[in-house]
Amino acid sequence: MSGRGCREDKTRPLIRLGILGSHLSALSSMASEKEAALAAVPSDSPTIFDKIINKEIPSTVVYEDDKVLAFRDISPQAPTHILIIPKVKDGLTGLSTAEERHCEILGKLLYAAKLVAKQEGLEDGFRVVINDGPKGCQSVYHLHIHLIGGRQMNWPPG
């Protein structure tokens, strides 16, 4: 038979294996993030983000002003995955440690997320995530916002 629907497609198993592999890789990444979060110790000690702010560790900076730094995540969970952090931690290890004195920087972080989303061409939508504490899968105790986009997000997030 010569119809398109009747011909056996020998590439289908390979495509399915590729899709399965990408799903397993994503699950493995999620498991390692969970493990890292459960192993992390909440503290006000310097973090990897402090080293990035001080240019001791390289990063791909996409936005910077006097208060905020935004850079590409080294383990992206979407085509666009950017971390947005305050340059001065000031006890803000997570959202749950926020005090009234942090209102200005919290607003600046969200506004920076909006600016970066526009800069990255995410006009059709994006997600902003703040992980807090071990059960929130926070692995770095320096408040940070994940700006994620470039693909269709799902709900509930997990």
N, C-alpha and C positions, 0 to 999 in steps of 0.2 A: 504494500500500500504506500501511496506517496503523500498522504495528508500530513500536515505538521503535527496534529494531535496523535497520529498513529505511530510516529517514529519514536524509537526508544532514545531517550536522552541520556547518554553515558556520563554527562557532567553533573547530573543531579546529585549522585552520592557524594561527589567531591564538594559541591556547594553546601550540602547538608552538613558534612564534616567540618567545613570552614565555619559555618554558623554555630554548630555545637561547640567548636573550639573557642570561638569568641565569647559564647555564653559562659563556658567553664572558666575562661580567663577572667571575665567580669566577676563571677562568683568567688574566685580565688582572691581577687583584689578586694572584694567586699569583706571576705573572711580576714584577710591580713589587716585591713583597716580596723575591723572590730577588735582583733587581737591587740593591735597597737593602742587603741583607745582604752582597752581594759588594763593594759600594762602601764599606761602613762600615769604619772603621779602629779596631781594638781599642785602647782607651786608657782611662786612669783619669780623663780630663778630665770636666768636668760634662756631663751629658746633658739631654735634654728631660725626663727623669724628675726630675732635680734641680730643674728649673724648676717642675714640677708639685708636688713636695714643698714648695717655697718659696712656692707659691701665685702664682707669676709667670705661669703658664699655667693657665687654668681647666680643671677636670676634674669629672666626676660621681663623687664619692667615695661608695663603698658601705660601706666599713669603714676604720676608722683606730684605731690604738692608739699607744703611745709608740714602737714599733719598726717597725710595718708600715703601709703605705697600700695600699688596694685601690680601683680606679676602673675605670669602663667604658672599653673599648677604643673609639677613635674610628673604627676600621675593623673592625667585628665580623665574625667568621667563622661565627657561630652566633647564635641568638636571645639567648643569654647569653654574653658574652665580656668577662671582667674581668681586668685586670692586677693582680698583687699584687707589691709591691716592698718591699725594706728601705728605711727612711728614711735610714739611713746606709750608704753604699756600702762603705766600709772595704776597698777593693781587690777587692771581689766584683763584678767586671765580667761574669762568667759563671760557670757551674757549674765549669768547668775551672780556674778560679782559686781555688776554695774551699780553705781550709786548716782544720786542726782547730779553730782559734779561731772559725770561722764556724758550727760545729755548732749553737749555740743559735739563731742567726737563721735558719738553714735549717729547723730544726724549727718555729720560729714562723711562717715563711712557709707551710709545709704545713698547719699547724694553722689558720692564717687562711683558707686555701683551703677547708678543711672547714667552718669557720664561715660563710663567705660562700656556699658551695654550699647549705647548709641555709637561710640567710636568703633566697636566691634561689629556693627551692622546687625544688631539683634532687635530690630524694630518689630519683628513679628512675635516676640516674646522671649522671656528668659526666666530663670529661677534664681532666687537669692536664698542661701541656706546658712544658718549659724548652728553648728553643732555645739552642745553644751553638756559637759560631764561625761562620765564613762558610758552611761546608757544612751546618751545622745551621740556617741561615737566621736567624741572630741579626743584627739591624740596630741595636739599641741596647745599648751596652756598660755596662749597669747590670743586674745579675741581676734577672730578672723571671719570674714564673710566669703563664702563661695559664690561666685557669679557663674552660672552654668547656662549654656544655651547652644544654639546651632543645630538642635534636633528637637523632635516632639518629646516633651516631658510626659510622664505618666503620673496618675494619682490613684491610690495613695503612694507616696514616695518610698515607703518601706521603713 
